[in-house]
Amino acid sequence: MMNEKFTKEFKANINAVAALVEANSGAAEKLFRQQAELANDLWKANVAHAITLVDCKDVKTVVEANKAWGQDVNEKVVAVTKANMAVMEDVRGSTSELVEGLVKQTQSQVEATVEEAKAKVEETVKAVQGQVQKATKKAA
């Protein structure tokens, strides 16, 4: 019976840990995908910028092209950073819920174990008291 209880609790804890790992894996996958897309977008922007610079005829045009390219790159980096933060916030929220659930579950298990131990101690004390009373009666 105790072994079954331990096995059940262990499976519940493993399931919670598996959910935590799954959430983190999903977040890592999203972050890697976003970073790969950013690298690809920046590569394309740099190639397009290089082609633009080749076609520039004067310094003013080069400065304007550089300014436009810098703003484009900045917008892309800011957008991906915001997307990354959104992923991290989602993970933080879901993992917080999982951890809170684990804490509550563990606390409940500890309380149940304490109550069970307390009942067994009381039962043992009563048995010992009964034995003492019997021994006292026999001795008297």
Backbone bond lengths (Angstrom), bond angles and torsions (degrees), N, CA, C in turn:
res aa  C-N    CA-C-N  psi(-1)  N-CA   C-N-CA  omega(-1)  CA-C   N-CA-C  phi
1 M - - - 1.443 - - 1.526 110.54 -
2 M 1.318 117.14 -46.46 1.463 121.05 178.75 1.522 109.80 -64.78
3 N 1.341 116.21 -38.16 1.458 120.93 179.37 1.531 110.65 -64.85
4 E 1.334 117.02 -40.53 1.464 120.78 178.09 1.532 110.65 -63.92
5 K 1.324 115.62 -41.37 1.467 120.92 179.13 1.526 109.97 -63.15
6 F 1.332 116.28 -44.98 1.460 120.89 178.95 1.524 110.38 -61.85
7 T 1.337 116.75 -43.91 1.468 121.09 -179.94 1.524 111.10 -62.50
8 K 1.327 116.37 -42.32 1.468 121.03 179.39 1.533 110.65 -62.92
9 E 1.324 116.64 -45.92 1.463 121.08 179.38 1.522 111.49 -64.73
10 F 1.335 115.80 -39.61 1.461 120.57 179.24 1.527 110.54 -62.73
11 K 1.334 116.36 -44.39 1.476 120.41 178.81 1.520 110.96 -62.56
12 A 1.314 117.18 -41.17 1.471 120.79 178.91 1.517 110.19 -62.74
13 N 1.331 117.17 -42.76 1.466 120.73 179.54 1.522 110.99 -67.27
14 I 1.320 117.08 -40.43 1.473 121.02 178.75 1.523 110.04 -63.23
15 N 1.330 117.00 -40.33 1.467 120.35 178.72 1.527 111.16 -62.12
16 A 1.315 116.82 -39.65 1.464 120.34 178.49 1.523 110.61 -66.75
17 V 1.325 116.64 -41.71 1.467 120.08 178.30 1.524 109.75 -65.39
18 A 1.331 117.49 -40.27 1.469 120.85 178.16 1.530 110.68 -61.96
19 A 1.319 117.08 -39.14 1.468 120.65 177.36 1.523 110.58 -64.92
20 L 1.322 116.68 -38.00 1.463 121.45 177.81 1.528 110.46 -64.91
21 V 1.313 116.25 -44.64 1.472 120.90 178.28 1.524 109.98 -63.20
22 E 1.328 116.82 -42.10 1.465 120.42 179.90 1.528 111.43 -62.65
23 A 1.320 116.86 -41.56 1.472 120.68 178.58 1.517 110.39 -63.12
24 N 1.324 116.44 -44.48 1.469 119.94 -179.97 1.526 111.47 -67.43
25 S 1.319 117.51 -38.11 1.463 120.75 178.45 1.524 110.97 -64.90
26 G 1.329 115.56 -42.93 1.459 119.84 177.94 1.520 111.64 -61.98
27 A 1.311 116.11 -41.01 1.467 120.29 179.11 1.523 110.45 -65.74
28 A 1.323 116.81 -43.49 1.464 120.20 179.20 1.524 110.25 -61.27
29 E 1.320 116.62 -41.63 1.467 120.31 179.01 1.531 110.83 -61.47
30 K 1.336 116.86 -44.86 1.469 120.41 178.50 1.526 110.83 -61.97
31 L 1.330 116.04 -44.02 1.471 119.65 -179.40 1.523 111.31 -63.99
32 F 1.324 117.35 -43.04 1.472 120.46 178.24 1.531 110.49 -62.33
33 R 1.344 116.38 -42.00 1.467 120.22 179.66 1.524 110.39 -63.02
34 Q 1.334 116.61 -43.51 1.459 120.30 179.74 1.520 111.41 -63.86
35 Q 1.317 116.89 -40.80 1.458 120.37 179.55 1.532 111.01 -67.38
36 A 1.325 116.49 -39.15 1.473 120.00 178.27 1.529 110.26 -64.46
37 E 1.333 116.23 -42.13 1.462 119.91 178.00 1.523 110.87 -63.47
38 L 1.336 116.29 -40.87 1.466 119.87 178.35 1.531 110.05 -62.91
39 A 1.318 117.15 -46.16 1.470 120.09 179.96 1.531 109.98 -59.92
40 N 1.318 116.60 -42.10 1.465 120.92 178.95 1.527 110.89 -64.22
41 D 1.341 116.27 -45.64 1.471 120.24 178.93 1.525 111.59 -62.68
42 L 1.325 116.54 -41.70 1.468 119.69 179.24 1.530 110.92 -66.26
43 W 1.312 117.07 -39.07 1.468 120.42 177.68 1.534 109.71 -60.31
44 K 1.329 116.18 -48.16 1.469 120.55 -179.84 1.538 110.53 -62.53
45 A 1.333 116.24 -41.42 1.464 120.27 179.45 1.522 110.63 -64.25
46 N 1.325 117.26 -39.41 1.475 120.35 179.48 1.524 111.54 -67.29
47 V 1.329 116.65 -40.14 1.469 119.85 178.17 1.528 109.72 -65.09
48 A 1.331 116.47 -45.32 1.471 120.02 178.88 1.527 110.40 -62.68
49 H 1.313 116.77 -37.84 1.465 120.53 179.19 1.531 110.43 -66.28
50 A 1.320 116.11 -41.80 1.474 119.17 178.55 1.525 110.66 -61.47
51 I 1.318 116.50 -41.38 1.474 120.32 178.71 1.526 109.62 -64.54
52 T 1.326 116.39 -41.16 1.464 120.88 178.27 1.527 110.58 -61.09
53 L 1.341 116.10 -44.13 1.469 119.73 -178.99 1.528 111.85 -63.07
54 V 1.313 116.68 -35.72 1.474 120.26 179.28 1.533 109.70 -62.68
55 D 1.323 116.75 -35.61 1.460 120.80 -177.75 1.529 113.53 -82.74
56 C 1.337 117.58 -8.82 1.472 120.51 -178.50 1.528 110.47 -68.87
57 K 1.342 115.28 139.17 1.467 120.96 -177.17 1.526 112.53 -102.54
58 D 1.346 117.23 -22.67 1.470 118.81 -178.23 1.531 110.23 -143.33
59 V 1.326 115.29 172.33 1.459 121.76 -175.91 1.529 110.88 -65.60
60 K 1.330 117.37 -38.67 1.458 120.68 -179.65 1.529 110.59 -59.48
61 T 1.302 117.09 -42.17 1.466 121.36 179.40 1.531 110.85 -66.16
62 V 1.337 116.09 -37.95 1.472 120.54 177.87 1.526 109.85 -63.99
63 V 1.326 116.73 -44.52 1.474 120.84 -179.98 1.519 110.42 -62.52
64 E 1.328 117.12 -44.23 1.467 120.89 179.06 1.532 111.01 -63.65
65 A 1.333 116.40 -41.23 1.467 120.62 178.40 1.526 110.61 -63.97
66 N 1.326 116.08 -42.73 1.472 119.93 178.69 1.534 111.18 -63.94
67 K 1.338 115.73 -39.72 1.453 119.70 179.35 1.531 110.49 -63.92
68 A 1.308 117.07 -46.20 1.470 121.44 179.89 1.527 110.50 -63.48
69 W 1.330 115.90 -42.67 1.470 120.44 179.10 1.538 110.25 -63.02
70 G 1.324 117.33 -44.10 1.469 121.57 179.57 1.520 111.92 -61.98
71 Q 1.330 116.73 -42.05 1.461 120.20 178.45 1.530 110.78 -64.91
72 D 1.331 116.50 -41.40 1.471 121.38 178.97 1.529 110.44 -61.96
73 V 1.322 116.05 -47.22 1.467 120.50 179.87 1.532 109.85 -62.59
74 N 1.318 116.50 -43.84 1.461 120.80 179.25 1.532 110.93 -59.69
75 E 1.325 117.35 -44.99 1.467 121.34 179.69 1.525 111.21 -61.64
76 K 1.331 116.38 -42.02 1.470 120.15 179.80 1.528 110.75 -64.64
77 V 1.320 117.22 -44.92 1.467 121.26 -178.91 1.525 110.28 -65.41
78 V 1.329 117.41 -42.61 1.463 121.05 179.10 1.529 110.21 -63.51
79 A 1.333 117.17 -43.65 1.468 120.62 -179.99 1.530 111.09 -61.51
80 V 1.324 117.03 -44.36 1.471 119.87 -179.89 1.527 110.37 -68.59
81 T 1.312 117.16 -37.21 1.467 120.11 177.94 1.522 110.23 -62.34
82 K 1.324 117.15 -42.84 1.464 120.64 177.07 1.527 110.89 -63.43
83 A 1.333 116.49 -41.99 1.463 120.34 177.76 1.524 110.97 -63.08
84 N 1.338 116.40 -40.93 1.468 120.73 177.56 1.529 110.52 -61.93
85 M 1.314 116.55 -43.32 1.465 120.49 179.69 1.532 110.72 -63.95
86 A 1.333 116.72 -37.38 1.467 120.06 178.20 1.532 110.27 -63.62
87 V 1.323 116.69 -42.18 1.474 120.64 177.66 1.525 109.65 -61.63
88 M 1.327 116.32 -45.16 1.458 120.01 -178.54 1.533 111.50 -65.04
89 E 1.326 117.25 -37.29 1.462 120.69 177.38 1.528 110.34 -65.73
90 D 1.332 116.77 -41.11 1.466 120.29 177.55 1.524 110.61 -60.64
91 V 1.327 115.93 -45.31 1.462 120.13 -179.54 1.520 110.06 -64.99
92 R 1.307 116.34 -43.04 1.463 119.86 179.75 1.526 110.35 -59.44
93 G 1.328 116.37 -43.33 1.468 120.02 179.36 1.514 112.37 -64.52
94 S 1.329 116.70 -47.08 1.461 119.04 -178.14 1.519 112.02 -69.61
95 T 1.335 117.52 -37.67 1.462 118.88 179.53 1.522 110.36 -71.95
96 S 1.325 117.32 -33.03 1.469 119.58 176.61 1.524 110.48 -61.78
97 E 1.332 115.61 -42.57 1.464 119.94 178.49 1.529 110.37 -63.53
98 L 1.340 116.68 -42.86 1.460 120.11 179.49 1.522 111.06 -63.74
99 V 1.324 116.14 -44.52 1.468 119.67 -179.26 1.532 110.25 -65.65
100 E 1.321 117.18 -42.23 1.462 119.81 177.35 1.525 110.51 -60.38
101 G 1.320 116.33 -41.54 1.464 120.37 177.30 1.522 111.64 -62.25
102 L 1.330 115.94 -42.68 1.471 119.76 178.05 1.521 111.20 -63.31
103 V 1.326 116.45 -42.25 1.463 120.03 179.74 1.527 110.15 -62.68
104 K 1.329 116.64 -45.50 1.469 120.05 179.36 1.523 110.77 -62.96
105 Q 1.322 115.86 -42.78 1.462 120.53 179.53 1.524 110.61 -62.93
106 T 1.323 116.20 -45.18 1.465 120.40 179.56 1.521 110.47 -64.17
107 Q 1.321 116.35 -42.72 1.461 120.58 179.04 1.526 109.88 -61.25
108 S 1.322 116.91 -42.32 1.461 121.23 178.46 1.524 110.75 -63.40
109 Q 1.333 116.29 -41.82 1.464 120.53 178.72 1.521 111.12 -64.26
110 V 1.320 116.56 -41.76 1.464 120.49 179.02 1.520 110.14 -64.31
111 E 1.327 116.69 -44.79 1.462 120.19 179.40 1.527 111.10 -61.46
112 A 1.324 117.00 -42.20 1.468 120.64 178.93 1.522 110.65 -64.62
113 T 1.324 116.33 -41.32 1.463 120.36 178.78 1.523 110.89 -64.62
114 V 1.329 116.72 -41.67 1.467 120.83 178.57 1.527 109.84 -63.18
115 E 1.321 117.19 -44.67 1.467 120.77 179.44 1.523 110.64 -62.65
116 E 1.322 116.15 -41.41 1.466 120.80 178.72 1.530 110.47 -64.34
117 A 1.314 116.58 -43.73 1.464 120.35 178.69 1.522 110.39 -65.36
118 K 1.323 116.52 -40.03 1.464 121.01 179.57 1.531 110.06 -62.13
119 A 1.326 116.88 -43.32 1.462 121.08 179.00 1.525 110.75 -63.36
120 K 1.329 116.83 -40.36 1.462 120.03 179.53 1.526 111.06 -67.96
121 V 1.319 116.75 -38.08 1.465 119.97 177.65 1.527 109.45 -64.03
122 E 1.327 116.41 -45.32 1.468 119.86 178.81 1.523 110.70 -60.94
123 E 1.320 116.13 -41.75 1.465 120.99 178.45 1.533 110.33 -62.46
124 T 1.310 116.43 -42.82 1.471 121.14 179.58 1.520 110.52 -66.07
125 V 1.337 116.81 -42.65 1.468 120.65 178.73 1.528 109.89 -60.88
126 K 1.327 117.46 -44.12 1.466 120.94 179.17 1.528 110.44 -62.47
127 A 1.334 116.83 -41.71 1.468 120.24 179.33 1.526 110.53 -63.77
128 V 1.318 115.94 -43.07 1.470 120.18 179.33 1.528 109.67 -64.85
129 Q 1.330 117.12 -42.67 1.466 120.20 178.69 1.533 110.60 -61.46
130 G 1.326 115.36 -40.12 1.468 119.38 177.49 1.521 110.97 -62.89
131 Q 1.320 117.13 -42.57 1.466 121.35 178.47 1.525 110.68 -64.02
132 V 1.330 116.16 -40.55 1.463 120.80 178.56 1.525 109.91 -63.45
133 Q 1.329 116.84 -44.25 1.462 120.51 179.99 1.534 110.66 -62.61
134 K 1.338 116.71 -42.04 1.459 120.45 177.76 1.515 110.33 -62.61
135 A 1.323 115.53 -45.42 1.474 119.47 -179.33 1.527 110.53 -63.88
136 T 1.332 117.25 -37.90 1.453 121.66 179.61 1.517 110.41 -66.15
137 K 1.326 117.16 -41.20 1.457 121.51 179.22 1.527 110.42 -65.34
138 K 1.322 116.51 -41.76 1.462 120.30 178.96 1.520 110.65 -65.18
139 A 1.301 115.81 -39.40 1.467 120.26 -178.25 1.520 110.82 -70.56
140 A 1.302 117.62 -28.28 1.466 120.47 -176.69 1.487 113.33 -81.30
